[in-house]
Structure formats: C-alpha cells, structure tokens
Amino acid sequence: MKLILASNSWIRQQILDKSEFEYTVKSAEVDERKIEEANKDKPSQEMAKLLATTKAEAVAKDNPKDIVIGADSFAVLDDGEVMHKPESHKEAVELCLKQSGKAITVYTGIAVVANGKTQTSTSITRITYSKFSQELIEKLLDGDDATIRNAGLGLFIDAPGFTLVESYEGSYTGAMGLPMEILRKLLNNIA
C-alpha cells in the first residue's frame, strides 16, 4: 500500500515532507463550491469533513489498494462569513482586512480511505489577529502570491500574516490545512 495525498496544496505537501512521510500526489477533481451549495445547512465542522471525504473517496476509486488522505480547510468569521482562498490579490487584501482585530475559526476536515473504509475527523483552530491597516497588508502581500493562502493570512512563518497573529488555540498544522496529530491517529487505526 502506498500513501496518496488527494490535494495539490503546497502547504499540505510541505507538512507531509517535514513529517518524513513517503507519498504521491493525485489531485481530486471535486467542485467544492457545488458541494457546499448543495449542503449549505451543514455545520462548518461537518462541511469540512464532507469536503475532505469527497476528495479522498474520489481518488480512492482509482486507487483501491492504497491509503488516500483527503483534507479541506476554510476559515469562518464570527459573523458566519466563510472565507476560502482568494482568487485575486485584491480579494486577498479584502479578506485580510476583514480579519483585522478579529478572531477566525479555521475548520480542517480530514479523511483517510484504506481497505474500503473511510475514517474522518475535523480540527478546529481559533486564531486572533491584531488590528492592522490596509497599508500594512499591502506591504506584507507585496511579492507574495496571496491567492494560495486560505483567507490570505496564516500561522506558518512563510505566510505574510504570521506576525499579525496575537494568539491561536487548537491545531497548529490543522490551521495550515493538515492536522498531523489527527492524521497520525487515523493512519495508526488502519488494520
């Protein structure tokens, strides 16, 4: 059995690389927004799990003898607004400014498919940001491809917003898109 990551996310790959896992990448062709629209009444925790499961199971169909990891992350403001990866620099700045002086909750669903069985879980991380200006965000995002980041900010040291984090509670790697403390447990459960 080989390990497959059902994601093109560079940060998920970097987390697995640093964790000394040997794996391959096979992206799942899943329309996440369509799934969200069809399930808009699901709580955020369940939505993250559903998206991760859909990705993992889509890749597992063509790789039934392997172990497939699926993950999905998104952030939610306290007013309920869901924030995904921005599609442009302008949108990244707008999303960042919405987080100024506020807290967000990052939901990361994780699914592991092996031997025809799917295991799932969700990590929840609360991140509180300091108050900052548009000028500072523009400076931090200058030269950075903010469209690859969930909501434009982050905890990881390469993310422009890491210096703006006042505190976080929950999974450090979960906030980046792959909760390793959960993944290791799920992998250990495979019979």
Order of alpha helices (4+ residues) and beta strands (2+ residues): beta-alpha-beta-alpha-alpha-beta-beta-alpha-beta-beta-alpha-beta-alpha-alpha
